[in-house]
């Protein structure tokens, strides 16, 4: 069948195509929760046309909290004096729009707040490192409700404090509390903050953000506690399966990659990585090795490959079927990685170099820049054709179109 398009419909299709090329980055790991931006048509010749910095703002926390982008704003948690400061910045200029402060007078310990703000339906959800959880109006910064996942759920806070970002799932907000009384994972009403259920057992909290997935015919949240990878029923919090995993210090920080019936996990301190299979009401290890030793930044899955940065400073491509290393590249100490338009954008955690690489089975670098430099452990994000990167003292926005 041949269809003739009128000029008006052509314009509409072009507009729709342009809209599909880019999106907000409203929460940790982006719009599809997989670390991959939907943007297309990016500049892939950084050697000839290096991306330019559009704006740069100072950060005072000396840490690693990540940004999110929605509603024309950048949301990030900073720290000034004895307070954490949730900041809403103008996405176009970097100018402050509003600030919301709450107390955190505990000593500096690799920065302060670690979590990325979560945006949904005009609200911003922010998790502090000592347990406070806030729901704020995204337009004004006004507090709508607040809870404390440590004090209210007998939370077993990990050594480096709470770091997992809240997960939004319809009317539920999912947080990893590490509660002693079957409250490892907690579901709250996103509108009111009221408790919907507690569950997932009684392990202490890990650091990774939960993942919503369907595994073994059940809608569930895959979470990393300080002792295991677990699956929790999305309706009632029932612990569905658990696979012991991680180092003795409880640092399970990289968010799992989940694709039915598998979950890929990786941890630092010499632990390595594994592909877990969830079937028949239980989880088991399909394969395990030390190819990727991800300290805290989350890997991504693209075109049959797993890409990630692991100790000792390697950017790696791994075959997801058998776990074999396809290629490796040095110089990325504890940096972060995201995917976009068939490419990887990886940050060198020690140098702050930002590197564009083809997301294929062979390493091909398309250019590198150093917009900020210095220690840069926070994963970059992309929204509407703009790349946001941070080091311990600044946040920068670059044009990559």
C-alpha positions as CSV (number, residue, x, y, z in Angstrom):
1,X,0.0,0.0,0.0
2,X,1.3,3.4,-0.9
3,X,0.4,6.4,1.3
4,X,0.8,10.0,0.1
5,X,1.5,12.4,2.9
6,X,0.2,16.0,2.9
7,X,2.6,18.8,3.9
8,X,0.8,19.2,7.3
9,X,1.2,15.5,8.2
10,X,4.8,15.6,7.1
11,X,5.4,18.5,9.5
12,X,3.7,16.6,12.3
13,X,5.8,13.5,11.6
14,X,8.9,15.5,11.7
15,X,7.9,17.1,15.0
16,X,7.1,13.6,16.4
17,X,10.5,12.3,15.2
18,X,12.3,15.2,16.8
19,X,10.5,14.6,20.0
20,X,11.5,10.9,19.9
21,X,15.1,11.8,19.6
22,X,15.5,13.1,23.1
23,X,13.9,12.8,26.5
24,X,14.2,13.8,30.2
25,X,16.4,11.9,32.5
26,X,13.9,11.9,35.4
27,X,15.6,9.4,37.7
28,X,18.7,7.2,38.3
29,X,19.7,5.3,35.1
30,X,17.4,7.4,32.9
31,X,13.9,7.1,31.5
32,X,14.0,3.4,30.9
33,X,16.0,2.6,34.0
34,X,18.8,1.0,32.0
35,X,21.5,3.6,31.7
36,X,20.8,4.3,28.0
37,X,19.5,7.6,26.7
38,X,17.0,7.5,23.9
39,X,18.6,10.5,22.1
40,X,19.6,10.0,18.5
41,X,21.6,12.1,16.0
42,X,24.3,13.0,18.5
43,X,27.7,14.4,17.4
44,X,30.0,11.4,17.0
45,X,33.1,13.2,15.8
46,X,34.5,14.6,19.1
47,X,38.0,14.8,17.6
48,X,36.8,17.4,15.0
49,X,34.0,18.9,17.0
50,X,34.5,18.5,20.7
51,X,31.3,19.2,22.7
52,X,31.2,22.7,24.2
53,X,30.3,23.5,27.8
54,X,27.1,25.5,27.9
55,X,27.1,26.2,31.7
56,X,28.9,25.2,34.8
57,X,27.8,25.6,38.5
58,X,29.8,25.1,41.7
59,X,29.0,22.2,44.0
60,X,29.9,22.4,47.7
61,X,29.4,18.8,48.9
62,X,32.8,17.5,47.7
63,X,30.9,14.3,46.8
64,X,29.2,12.2,44.2
65,X,25.4,12.7,44.2
66,X,24.0,12.4,40.7
67,X,21.6,14.8,38.8
68,X,18.3,14.1,37.2
69,X,16.5,16.2,34.6
70,X,12.7,16.9,34.2
71,X,10.2,19.7,33.9
72,X,12.9,22.0,32.5
73,X,15.0,21.6,35.6
74,X,18.1,19.8,36.9
75,X,17.7,18.3,40.4
76,X,20.7,17.5,42.5
77,X,21.5,17.3,46.2
78,X,24.3,19.6,47.4
79,X,25.6,20.4,50.9
80,X,26.3,23.7,52.7
81,X,27.3,24.0,56.3
82,X,25.3,21.5,58.4
83,X,22.6,21.0,55.8
84,X,22.0,19.0,52.7
85,X,20.6,21.3,50.0
86,X,18.3,19.9,47.3
87,X,18.8,22.3,44.3
88,X,16.6,22.8,41.3
89,X,18.6,24.4,38.5
90,X,17.3,25.9,35.2
91,X,18.2,23.3,32.6
92,X,19.0,25.9,30.0
93,X,21.2,28.2,32.1
94,X,22.2,26.4,35.3
95,X,20.7,29.2,37.4
96,X,19.2,28.2,40.8
97,X,15.4,28.1,40.7
98,X,14.8,26.9,44.3
99,X,16.5,25.2,47.2
100,X,15.3,23.0,49.9
101,X,17.5,22.3,53.0
102,X,17.4,19.6,55.7
103,X,19.9,18.9,58.5
104,X,22.9,16.6,58.0
105,X,25.5,17.6,60.5
106,X,27.3,14.3,60.4
107,X,31.0,14.5,59.4
108,X,32.1,14.5,55.8
109,X,32.6,11.0,54.5
110,X,33.2,10.8,50.8
111,X,30.7,13.7,50.5
112,X,27.3,13.8,52.0
113,X,24.1,12.7,50.1
114,X,24.8,10.1,47.5
115,X,21.4,9.4,45.9
116,X,19.9,10.9,42.6
117,X,16.6,12.7,43.0
118,X,13.6,10.9,41.5
119,X,11.0,13.0,39.5
120,X,7.5,11.8,38.8
121,X,4.2,13.6,38.3
122,X,5.3,17.0,39.4
123,X,7.1,15.7,42.5
124,X,10.7,15.2,43.4
125,X,11.7,12.4,45.8
126,X,15.1,12.8,47.6
127,X,16.9,10.3,49.9
128,X,19.4,11.6,52.4
129,X,22.4,9.5,53.5
130,X,21.3,9.3,57.2
131,X,17.7,8.1,56.3
132,X,15.5,11.1,55.7
133,X,13.2,10.8,52.6
134,X,11.4,13.9,51.2
135,X,8.7,14.4,48.7
136,X,8.9,18.0,47.2
137,X,6.9,20.0,44.8
138,X,9.0,20.1,41.7
139,X,7.9,23.6,40.8
140,X,8.4,25.4,44.2
141,X,10.5,23.0,46.3
142,X,7.8,23.0,49.0
143,X,7.8,19.9,51.2
144,X,4.8,17.6,50.6
145,X,5.7,14.8,53.0
146,X,8.7,13.3,54.7
147,X,9.6,10.0,56.3
148,X,12.8,8.5,57.8
149,X,13.6,5.0,56.6
150,X,16.2,4.4,59.2
151,X,14.3,5.5,62.4
152,X,10.8,4.4,61.2
153,X,11.7,0.9,59.9
154,X,14.6,-0.1,62.2
155,X,16.9,0.4,59.2
156,X,20.3,-1.1,59.2
157,X,22.2,1.7,57.5
158,X,25.3,0.5,55.6
159,X,28.8,1.7,56.5
160,X,28.8,4.5,53.9
161,X,25.2,5.4,54.6
162,X,22.1,5.2,52.4
163,X,22.9,5.7,48.7
164,X,20.1,4.0,46.8
165,X,17.8,6.3,44.9
166,X,14.0,5.9,45.3
167,X,12.3,3.9,42.6
168,X,8.9,5.2,41.3
169,X,6.4,2.5,40.2
170,X,2.9,4.0,39.5
171,X,1.5,5.0,42.9
172,X,4.3,3.3,44.8
173,X,7.7,4.6,45.9
174,X,10.2,1.8,46.6
175,X,13.1,2.4,48.9
176,X,15.8,0.1,50.4
177,X,15.5,0.6,54.1
178,X,17.4,-2.5,55.4
179,X,14.9,-2.9,58.2
180,X,15.4,-5.5,60.8
181,X,11.7,-6.7,61.0
182,X,11.1,-7.8,57.4
183,X,11.6,-4.3,56.1
184,X,14.6,-4.7,53.9
185,X,12.5,-3.1,51.2
186,X,9.6,-0.7,51.7
187,X,6.8,0.5,49.5
188,X,5.3,3.9,50.2
189,X,2.3,5.7,48.7
190,X,4.0,8.2,46.3
191,X,1.3,10.8,46.9
192,X,1.1,10.7,50.7
193,X,4.1,8.8,52.0
194,X,1.9,6.3,53.8
195,X,3.4,2.8,54.1
196,X,1.8,0.3,51.6
197,X,3.9,-2.7,52.6
198,X,7.3,-3.8,54.1
199,X,9.1,-6.9,53.0
200,X,12.0,-8.6,51.4
201,X,13.4,-10.1,54.6
202,X,15.6,-8.4,57.2
203,X,19.0,-7.9,55.5
204,X,20.9,-4.6,56.0
205,X,20.6,-2.2,53.1
206,X,22.9,-2.3,50.1
207,X,23.6,0.8,48.0
208,X,22.1,-0.1,44.7
209,X,18.8,1.3,43.3
210,X,16.0,-1.3,43.0
211,X,14.9,-2.5,39.6
212,X,11.3,-3.2,38.5
213,X,11.1,-6.4,36.4
214,X,9.1,-9.4,35.6
215,X,10.9,-12.6,36.4
216,X,9.6,-16.1,36.7
217,X,6.1,-14.9,35.8
218,X,6.0,-12.4,38.8
219,X,6.2,-8.6,38.8
220,X,8.9,-7.9,41.3
221,X,11.7,-5.6,42.5
222,X,15.2,-6.9,42.2
223,X,17.3,-5.3,45.0
224,X,20.8,-5.6,46.4
225,X,21.0,-5.9,50.2
226,X,24.2,-5.9,52.0
227,X,24.3,-9.7,51.8
228,X,22.4,-10.8,48.7
229,X,20.6,-10.2,45.5
230,X,16.9,-10.6,46.2
231,X,13.5,-10.5,44.4
232,X,10.5,-8.9,46.2
233,X,6.9,-9.3,45.1
234,X,5.7,-5.9,43.8
235,X,2.2,-6.4,45.2
236,X,2.9,-7.4,48.8
237,X,6.7,-7.3,49.5
238,X,7.0,-11.1,49.8
239,X,10.6,-12.3,49.5
240,X,10.5,-14.5,46.3
241,X,14.2,-15.5,46.1
242,X,17.6,-14.7,47.4
243,X,21.1,-15.4,46.2
244,X,24.0,-14.7,48.6
245,X,26.3,-12.1,47.0
246,X,28.9,-9.5,47.8
247,X,31.9,-8.7,49.8
248,X,32.1,-8.9,53.6
249,X,31.7,-5.2,54.0
250,X,28.3,-5.2,52.4
251,X,29.1,-3.0,49.4
252,X,26.7,-4.2,46.8
253,X,26.4,-0.8,45.0
254,X,26.1,-1.4,41.2
255,X,22.4,-1.7,40.1
256,X,21.6,-5.1,38.5
257,X,20.8,-5.5,34.9
258,X,17.6,-7.6,34.6
259,X,16.2,-9.4,31.6
260,X,13.9,-12.3,32.2
261,X,15.0,-14.9,33.4
262,X,18.4,-13.4,34.3
263,X,19.9,-10.7,36.5
264,X,23.5,-9.6,36.1
265,X,25.2,-8.5,39.3
266,X,28.7,-7.1,40.0
267,X,30.5,-6.0,43.1
268,X,33.9,-4.6,44.0
269,X,36.6,-5.7,46.6
270,X,37.6,-8.6,44.4
271,X,34.2,-10.2,44.2
272,X,33.5,-9.9,40.4
273,X,30.3,-10.5,38.6
274,X,27.7,-13.2,38.0
275,X,24.6,-14.0,35.9
276,X,21.8,-15.1,38.1
277,X,18.9,-17.2,36.7
278,X,15.5,-16.9,38.3
279,X,13.2,-19.8,37.7
280,X,10.9,-22.2,39.6
281,X,10.7,-19.8,42.6
282,X,14.4,-19.7,43.2
283,X,17.5,-17.9,42.1
284,X,20.8,-19.6,41.1
285,X,24.1,-18.6,39.6
286,X,24.4,-19.4,35.9
287,X,28.0,-18.3,35.7
288,X,30.4,-16.3,37.8
289,X,33.8,-14.8,37.2
290,X,36.0,-11.7,37.9
291,X,35.8,-10.1,34.5
292,X,33.9,-7.1,35.8
293,X,34.6,-5.9,39.3
294,X,32.3,-2.9,39.6
295,X,32.9,-1.0,42.8
296,X,29.8,1.2,42.6
297,X,29.0,2.5,39.1
298,X,26.3,0.4,37.3
299,X,27.0,-1.4,34.0
300,X,24.7,-1.3,31.0
301,X,23.4,-4.0,28.5
302,X,23.4,-3.2,24.8
303,X,23.2,-5.4,21.7
304,X,24.1,-8.6,23.5
305,X,27.1,-7.1,25.3
306,X,27.5,-5.9,28.9
307,X,29.6,-2.7,29.2
308,X,31.0,-1.4,32.5
309,X,33.9,0.1,34.4
310,X,35.5,-2.1,37.0
311,X,38.6,-2.3,39.2
312,X,41.4,-1.8,38.5
313,X,40.2,1.1,36.2
314,X,39.1,-0.9,33.2
315,X,36.4,-0.1,30.7
316,X,35.1,-3.5,29.6
317,X,32.9,-5.2,27.0
318,X,31.7,-8.6,28.2
319,X,29.8,-11.3,26.3
320,X,26.6,-11.7,28.2
321,X,26.1,-15.3,27.3
322,X,29.3,-16.8,28.8
323,X,30.8,-13.8,30.7
324,X,33.9,-13.7,28.5
325,X,35.8,-10.4,28.1
326,X,35.5,-9.2,24.5
327,X,37.7,-6.1,25.0
328,X,39.2,-4.0,27.8
329,X,40.7,-0.5,28.0
330,X,42.6,1.0,30.9
331,X,42.4,4.5,32.4
332,X,38.8,4.7,33.8
333,X,39.3,4.4,37.6
334,X,35.9,4.1,39.3
335,X,34.2,6.3,36.6
336,X,30.7,5.9,35.3
337,X,29.2,4.9,31.9
338,X,26.0,5.4,29.9
339,X,24.9,4.5,26.4
340,X,23.5,6.7,23.7
341,X,22.9,6.4,20.0
342,X,25.0,3.3,19.5
343,X,27.8,4.7,21.6
344,X,29.2,4.7,25.1
345,X,30.1,7.8,27.1
346,X,32.5,6.8,29.8
347,X,34.2,9.0,32.4
348,X,37.6,8.5,33.8
349,X,37.1,8.5,37.6
350,X,40.6,9.8,38.4
351,X,41.1,12.3,35.5
352,X,37.6,13.4,34.6
353,X,38.2,12.7,31.0
354,X,34.9,12.0,29.1
355,X,35.4,9.5,26.3
356,X,33.1,8.6,23.4
357,X,33.3,5.0,22.3
358,X,31.4,2.8,19.8
359,X,29.2,0.3,21.7
360,X,30.3,-2.7,19.7
361,X,32.5,-5.8,20.0
362,X,35.7,-3.9,19.3
363,X,37.1,-0.8,21.0
364,X,36.9,2.3,18.8
365,X,37.3,5.6,20.4
366,X,35.6,8.6,18.8
367,X,37.2,11.3,20.9
368,X,37.8,12.5,24.4
369,X,37.4,15.8,26.3
370,X,38.1,17.0,29.8
371,X,35.3,19.5,30.7
372,X,36.0,19.5,34.5
373,X,38.8,17.2,35.3
374,X,39.7,15.8,38.7
375,X,38.0,13.0,40.6
376,X,34.7,12.2,38.8
377,X,33.1,9.1,40.3
378,X,29.5,10.2,39.4
379,X,28.0,8.6,36.2
380,X,27.1,11.2,33.5
381,X,23.6,11.6,32.3
382,X,22.0,12.8,29.0
383,X,18.8,14.8,28.5
384,X,17.5,16.5,25.4
385,X,20.9,16.3,23.6
386,X,22.8,17.7,26.6
387,X,25.4,15.8,28.6
388,X,25.7,16.5,32.3
389,X,28.9,15.6,34.1
390,X,30.2,16.4,37.6
391,X,33.3,16.1,39.7
392,X,33.6,16.8,43.4
393,X,33.4,20.6,43.0
394,X,31.2,21.4,39.9
395,X,28.4,20.3,37.6
396,X,28.7,21.0,33.9
397,X,26.2,20.9,31.0
398,X,27.6,20.2,27.4
399,X,26.0,20.2,24.0
400,X,26.5,16.8,22.3
401,X,24.3,17.4,19.2
